[in-house]
Amino acid sequence: MATTPQRFPSSVSVAAHATVTQPLQGVFLLRMENAPDNRLTPDFIQNSLLPALDYVETEYYKACERGDKGGSLVLTGESGKGKFFSNGLQLELVKPGFWKNQYYKLLSRLLTFPLSTIAAVNGHAWAGGLTLALACDWRICRPDRTSMSMNELHFGAPLPAGMASVLSLRLPTPTLAKTMLTAHRYDPKEALKDGLVDEIVEIGDGSEKCIERALEEGDRRKGFAESGVLVAMKRTLYASTLAQLEKDEPADLFQSVVQEREDRMKALIAAAAGHAKL
């Protein structure tokens, strides 16, 4: 039952947008379409992704009133292109309040969504984009043209506590250390082995096949929402992570860490020089 795509925001003049359709009864498909790489910018989160999630939840409750209580959500990248699921955050755009009021709000919404959520990772998922996929209940990736990495180590950005809490929720300790402390770049098979994803689609039209399989999984899981307690289960299970996501991060988090390193280095060198004179 493919439906007319709903665009967020509705203006066609806005490049960064998301679309929602309902390809199957009760199964919503949310496509991120912030070209060229689905960066999770403040504008994209605030004006596209959060309103799209509100729309899905509203439409689901309308269906519940009609007696259709099953539902699920598939989150994916752009149609056809499939190069990026999401390339993560754009750090130069991070302003005060961004973490708690936008990015962490988005992660919390997914973690506590009243429907089962499936990430169709139909392209590369890096840093904040990988964390976004991990906030979903289930992750399916294509067998080709997909890599996953928390690559902050390479460009000198510390991992904020809220993001780390989501990784800690999903990944076992050895994988967590490998992911955060080595910035390992996972291919699909490695990602499946270490638990970053739950399934790889068979060889085929990678991007769309991945989405197709995610929709099938969404259809299989939509009954989990029928009793109405799924969201309560999630809030209980994820309580500590959600509490961390309620906290804000300093807007100058990255600069402060660099400054701390510089200050520590100067202090140690000065101390060493003082001992040498004795």
VOFI-996846 format. One line per 8 residues: their letters; for each residue x, y, z of C-alpha. Coordinates in Angstrom, 1 decimal. Layout:
BEGIN
a> X/Y/Z ~ ...
***
This chain:
BEGIN
mattpqrf> 0.0/0.0/0.0 ~ 2.5/2.6/-1.2 ~ 1.5/6.0/0.0 ~ 2.2/9.5/-1.3 ~ 5.6/10.7/0.1 ~ 5.3/13.2/2.9 ~ 8.2/15.7/2.8 ~ 9.8/17.3/5.9
pssvsvaa> 10.0/20.3/5.6 ~ 7.2/20.6/3.0 ~ 9.0/23.3/1.0 ~ 10.6/21.9/-2.2 ~ 13.1/24.7/-2.1 ~ 14.8/23.2/1.0 ~ 17.6/20.8/0.0 ~ 18.0/19.0/3.4
hatvtqpl> 14.8/17.0/3.8 ~ 13.3/13.7/4.7 ~ 10.4/11.8/3.2 ~ 8.0/9.3/4.8 ~ 5.9/6.7/3.0 ~ 4.0/3.6/4.1 ~ 5.0/0.8/1.6 ~ 3.2/-1.9/3.7
qgvfllrm> 0.3/-1.7/6.1 ~ 1.7/-0.3/9.3 ~ 5.3/-0.2/8.1 ~ 6.6/3.3/7.7 ~ 9.7/4.2/5.6 ~ 11.7/7.3/6.6 ~ 14.3/8.3/4.0 ~ 17.0/10.7/4.9
enapdnrl> 17.7/12.9/1.9 ~ 20.3/15.5/2.9 ~ 22.6/15.4/-0.1 ~ 25.4/14.5/-0.6 ~ 26.0/12.4/2.5 ~ 23.1/12.8/5.0 ~ 25.0/14.9/7.4 ~ 23.1/15.3/10.7
tpdfiqns> 23.1/19.1/10.8 ~ 21.1/21.0/13.3 ~ 18.7/22.2/10.6 ~ 18.2/18.7/9.2 ~ 17.5/17.2/12.6 ~ 15.2/20.0/13.8 ~ 13.2/20.7/10.6 ~ 13.3/17.3/8.9
llpaldyv> 14.0/14.2/11.1 ~ 12.2/15.1/14.3 ~ 9.0/16.3/12.5 ~ 9.1/13.2/10.4 ~ 9.2/11.0/13.5 ~ 6.3/13.0/15.0 ~ 4.3/12.5/11.8 ~ 4.9/8.7/11.9
eteyykac> 3.9/8.4/15.5 ~ 0.8/10.5/14.9 ~ -0.2/8.4/11.9 ~ 0.3/5.3/13.9 ~ -2.0/6.4/16.7 ~ -4.6/7.3/14.1 ~ -4.4/3.8/12.8 ~ -4.7/2.5/16.4
ergdkggs> -8.0/4.3/16.7 ~ -9.2/2.5/13.6 ~ -8.2/-0.8/15.1 ~ -4.8/-1.3/13.3 ~ -2.4/-1.5/16.3 ~ 0.7/-3.0/14.7 ~ 3.4/-0.8/13.3 ~ 7.1/-0.4/12.6
lvltgesg> 9.6/2.1/11.3 ~ 12.4/1.7/8.8 ~ 15.1/4.4/8.7 ~ 17.3/4.6/5.6 ~ 19.4/6.8/3.3 ~ 18.5/8.2/-0.1 ~ 16.7/6.2/-2.7 ~ 18.8/4.6/-5.4
kgkffsng> 22.0/6.3/-4.6 ~ 22.8/4.4/-1.4 ~ 26.4/5.8/-1.0 ~ 25.7/7.1/2.5 ~ 23.4/6.0/5.2 ~ 24.8/9.0/7.1 ~ 28.2/10.6/7.3 ~ 27.5/11.8/10.9
lqlelvkp> 27.6/15.3/12.4 ~ 29.0/18.5/11.0 ~ 31.0/19.7/14.0 ~ 31.5/23.3/12.9 ~ 27.8/23.8/13.1 ~ 27.5/22.6/16.7 ~ 26.1/25.4/18.9 ~ 25.1/25.5/22.6
gfwknqyy> 22.1/23.2/23.2 ~ 22.7/21.1/20.0 ~ 23.5/17.9/21.9 ~ 20.6/17.8/24.3 ~ 17.9/19.6/22.3 ~ 18.7/18.2/18.8 ~ 21.0/15.2/18.3 ~ 20.4/13.5/21.7
kllsrllt> 16.7/14.2/21.4 ~ 16.8/12.4/18.0 ~ 18.7/9.4/19.5 ~ 16.3/9.3/22.5 ~ 13.2/9.4/20.2 ~ 14.5/6.4/18.3 ~ 15.5/4.5/21.4 ~ 12.0/5.0/22.9
fplstiaa> 9.9/5.0/19.7 ~ 6.6/3.2/20.2 ~ 7.1/1.1/17.1 ~ 9.9/-1.4/16.3 ~ 12.7/0.4/14.5 ~ 14.9/-1.0/11.8 ~ 17.9/0.8/10.3 ~ 18.4/-0.1/6.6
vnghawag> 22.1/0.8/6.4 ~ 22.2/1.2/2.6 ~ 25.5/3.0/2.5 ~ 28.4/4.2/4.7 ~ 27.6/4.9/8.4 ~ 30.3/6.9/10.2 ~ 30.5/8.5/13.6 ~ 27.2/10.2/14.4
gltlalac> 25.6/8.3/11.6 ~ 26.6/4.9/13.0 ~ 25.4/6.0/16.4 ~ 22.1/6.8/14.8 ~ 21.8/3.3/13.3 ~ 22.7/1.8/16.7 ~ 19.8/3.7/18.3 ~ 17.4/1.6/16.2
dwricrpd> 16.2/-1.9/17.4 ~ 17.6/-3.8/14.5 ~ 20.2/-3.1/11.8 ~ 20.4/-4.5/8.3 ~ 23.2/-3.6/5.9 ~ 24.0/-4.2/2.2 ~ 26.9/-6.5/1.3 ~ 28.8/-3.9/-0.7
rtsmsmne> 29.7/-0.2/-0.6 ~ 29.1/-0.1/3.2 ~ 31.7/0.8/5.8 ~ 31.2/1.7/9.5 ~ 33.5/3.6/11.8 ~ 33.6/5.8/14.8 ~ 36.4/7.8/13.2 ~ 36.6/10.7/15.7
lhfgaplp> 40.1/9.5/16.7 ~ 41.4/10.3/13.2 ~ 40.3/13.9/13.2 ~ 40.9/14.7/16.9 ~ 37.4/14.8/18.2 ~ 36.6/13.2/21.6 ~ 33.5/11.1/21.8 ~ 30.8/12.8/23.8
agmasvls> 29.4/10.9/26.7 ~ 25.9/10.6/25.2 ~ 27.2/9.0/22.0 ~ 29.4/6.7/24.0 ~ 26.4/5.6/26.1 ~ 24.6/4.5/23.0 ~ 27.6/2.5/21.8 ~ 28.0/1.0/25.3
lrlptptl> 24.4/-0.1/25.2 ~ 24.7/-2.0/21.9 ~ 28.3/-3.3/21.8 ~ 30.2/-5.7/24.0 ~ 33.3/-4.3/25.7 ~ 36.0/-5.7/23.4 ~ 34.1/-4.4/20.3 ~ 33.5/-1.1/22.1
aktmltah> 37.2/-0.7/22.7 ~ 38.0/-1.6/19.2 ~ 35.4/0.8/17.8 ~ 36.3/3.8/20.0 ~ 40.0/3.4/20.6 ~ 41.2/2.3/17.2 ~ 38.6/3.9/14.9 ~ 38.5/0.6/13.1
rydpkeal> 36.7/0.8/9.7 ~ 34.3/-2.1/9.5 ~ 33.2/-3.9/6.3 ~ 29.8/-5.6/6.4 ~ 31.1/-9.0/7.4 ~ 33.2/-7.6/10.2 ~ 30.3/-5.5/11.3 ~ 28.0/-8.6/11.5
kdglvdei> 30.6/-10.6/13.4 ~ 31.2/-7.8/16.0 ~ 27.5/-7.0/16.4 ~ 27.3/-3.6/14.8 ~ 24.7/-5.0/12.5 ~ 22.3/-7.9/12.8 ~ 22.0/-9.0/9.2 ~ 23.5/-8.6/5.8
veigdgse> 21.2/-8.8/2.7 ~ 22.1/-11.2/0.0 ~ 24.0/-10.1/-3.1 ~ 21.8/-8.1/-5.4 ~ 20.8/-4.5/-6.0 ~ 22.5/-3.5/-2.7 ~ 20.8/-0.3/-1.7 ~ 17.2/-1.1/-2.6
kcierale> 17.6/-4.8/-1.7 ~ 18.6/-3.7/1.8 ~ 15.6/-1.4/2.1 ~ 13.3/-4.2/0.8 ~ 14.6/-6.7/3.3 ~ 14.2/-4.1/6.1 ~ 10.6/-3.6/5.1 ~ 10.0/-7.3/5.3
egdrrkgf> 11.6/-7.3/8.8 ~ 9.4/-4.4/9.8 ~ 6.3/-6.2/8.6 ~ 7.4/-9.2/10.7 ~ 8.0/-7.1/13.8 ~ 5.0/-4.8/13.7 ~ 3.0/-6.9/16.0 ~ 5.4/-6.1/18.9
aesgvlva> 3.7/-2.7/19.1 ~ 0.1/-4.0/19.4 ~ -0.1/-4.2/23.2 ~ 1.2/-0.7/23.6 ~ 3.9/-1.6/26.2 ~ 6.8/-1.7/23.8 ~ 7.8/1.9/24.6 ~ 7.6/1.2/28.4
mkrtlyas> 9.9/-1.8/27.9 ~ 12.4/0.4/26.0 ~ 12.4/3.1/28.6 ~ 13.1/0.5/31.3 ~ 15.7/-1.3/29.4 ~ 17.5/1.8/28.2 ~ 17.1/4.0/31.4 ~ 20.7/4.7/32.0
tlaqlekd> 21.4/5.6/28.4 ~ 18.4/7.8/28.3 ~ 19.5/9.6/31.5 ~ 22.9/10.3/29.9 ~ 21.2/11.7/26.8 ~ 19.2/14.1/28.9 ~ 22.5/15.8/29.8 ~ 24.0/18.5/27.5
epadlfqs> 27.6/18.6/26.3 ~ 29.7/21.7/26.3 ~ 29.5/23.5/22.9 ~ 33.3/23.8/23.0 ~ 33.8/20.2/24.0 ~ 36.4/19.5/21.3 ~ 38.3/22.7/21.9 ~ 38.4/22.2/25.6
vvqeredr> 39.9/18.7/25.3 ~ 42.6/20.0/23.0 ~ 43.3/22.8/25.4 ~ 43.5/20.4/28.3 ~ 46.0/18.3/26.5 ~ 48.1/21.4/25.7 ~ 48.0/22.5/29.4 ~ 48.9/19.1/30.6
mkaliaaa> 51.8/18.8/28.2 ~ 53.2/22.2/29.2 ~ 52.9/21.4/32.9 ~ 54.7/18.0/32.6 ~ 57.5/19.5/30.5 ~ 57.9/22.4/33.0 ~ 58.0/19.9/35.9 ~ 60.6/17.8/34.2
aghakl> 62.7/20.8/33.5 ~ 62.6/21.8/37.2 ~ 63.7/18.3/38.3 ~ 66.6/18.4/35.9 ~ 68.0/21.6/37.5 ~ 68.0/20.0/40.9
***
